[in-house]
Amino acid sequence: MPCRIPSSPPPLLIFLLFLLSLLISTNAYPGNNPPTRFCPNWTCGKQDITYPFWLASNLSSIPSTYCGYPGFVLICQDDTPILSLGHNNYTVTDIDYHNQHISLADTDVLADGTCPRPRHNLTLMATLFLNYNTSDIFFLNYTSNLNCTPNLNYTSLDTDLTFFLDCPDGPPDRRITCLSGSSSNRSYIITDDDLSAINEYDLVLQCQDIVVVPVLSQEVNRGNLSALASDFGGVLKKGFQLGWSVETLEVCYRCELSGGRCGYRTTNTSLSLACFCSNGVTDGHCGSKKQTKTIIIGVSAGAGVVLIAGVLCVLWFRYKKRKQHSPSSKDLIRNSSFEASSKDPELGSIHYQTHVFTYEELQEATNHFDSSKELGDGGFGTVYKGKLRDGRVVAVKRLYENNFKRVEQFMNEIAILSGLRHQNLVSLYGCTSRRSRELLLVYEFVPNGTVADHLHGPRASERSLTWPMRLSIAIETADALAYLHAVEPPIIHRDVKTNNILLDGSFHVKVADFGLSRLFPTDATHVSTAPQGTPGYLDPEYHQCYQLTDRSDVYSFGVVLVELISSKPAVDITRRRHEINLASMAINKIQNCQLDELVDPDLGYQSDWATKKMITMVVELAFRCLQSDGEMRPPIREVLEVLTEIESEGRKTEKEGATDARDDAGLLKNIAPFSPDSVTAKWVSKSTTPNTSE
């Protein structure tokens, strides 16, 4: 449990904290005059360019020494300042040094008339539909190498517009007439809060190109989408705004605190970060030896005060809480929320209750991340098989990129898994520190691949999953989800799919990948949040209404049930258009009494009456889970109970033998018909399980 200062802190603690602030203010920050002789000011057209930006004649001739943030180089073209993001140029329309904001507009868009075709992807996060095509998207992120991207971030004034280009069909009121040609060459514009049209028209699968562009939110007319489709060129030309902060550039931060300015210089043919001071250039921070000694004394004294204060805080907390039980999952996860996630696990490993590995240890375990040890894609990173020094075989997830969204998911997975213990949840062994060279997660190794691998992936030809095994997989997965929904606070997985259901050597389930999982307030009926998940599994109500509930996982689990029954993937663009989405296909087959066209013929649906009875009952349950109205779906605990009863009844029927085949046939014929009208219509069931939750 992390140390928390009580509501009435001891007077001594207040005094010590006051003394610490006094020491820091008097000793830690020596004053130096700004090193203006090393950091000149420039002018490009009407724009003043000064630190932390700097000017170069072109990107291929960067000077050997310059003063400014890494990547904050501007090029002056025809009296117009240009900033390069990725491989694309953006015109600087304004720089607000006081508020640390820079206003930009796509240079190509500005030169492209009244109907510009967006060509450059630029976004802070990969939205749902971009999971299909992210190879050419440029994400604003922090990197620590010297040829790095500017450390810029969106501001609260920005939003995203998504352009779907060269599509056969789409929402009429969002059609961009000036960019549309024939019936197979139309273009559409979607705002970030209006994503329902994407699923409705299958835009991700149909369109040839998807471009995400940041714009100023105040320029977007959300109330009139037709007007936005006509006037989008003016919105794009107004550009967008990015902000910067030195705190995330540690070397520059220390340099500026000491009165210097950050930049580069060439030493021994290599480029390194430098601190420009009033009396010269250093590798660290400004200040004479005497000042440095003063800083060391001040920092040492401050550290001593912090240590004493920390000990007093711990003692006080233990005194007040000595009779309290071990922390609940609610405490564990709250203490590792993102608002506190900036703390390093090395300093706050008690937050996560997990082991901290060194990067070198995991590099050795995976043979330097040898490609031959790759196990697959783990959602937001590549997963490698490794062997620790203690002999344990593990799976190591390596983060793709250190951008904000990926780090957020990384911390989320640690926070969730470190507080959970269940036989059907993958075990987290530990992680690297956030200060590590790379962010890595270490799990137990689950050797038998994913359910998706066995159903319709590379191991499908083995036909290793019999119907009893598939039913057992469904039960164990439901049991894991029921556990997540029952802890305090409840946890919504948000990415339930067969690719996230691992199988051990005995084909027992291990549910994995909690990067998108969400804590759910115990006193709330839903959480409003932007839709995230995987196409084909995403709850349509969540997608349309932005309301995440525990029934969102139930919908995704319904898709998993259909996959187990059919051996078909959740999304398959080779199927007929109205059957690309497996959930839609299943509902259609069920309502038209065509189960034989849905069920995998190798499961014995036609040849074994006991199997046919069980599969039909599971189909009934899947249909309930796939209701578009979340309130009509059963809670996951009820789903688990029904599956367990089906398994029990199946075993009983098998023991009764073939003599009851005729009775079974009659039972199947008498099962209530599936809804003939719509997915949301009330469905009469003759099972003992209620249709809706209480």
Order of alpha helices (4+ residues) and beta strands (2+ residues): alpha-beta-beta-beta-beta-beta-beta-beta-beta-alpha-beta-beta-beta-beta-beta-alpha-alpha-beta-alpha-beta-alpha-beta-beta-beta-alpha-alpha-alpha-beta-alpha-beta-beta-beta-alpha-beta-beta-alpha-alpha-beta-beta-beta-beta-beta-alpha-beta-alpha-alpha-alpha-alpha-alpha-alpha
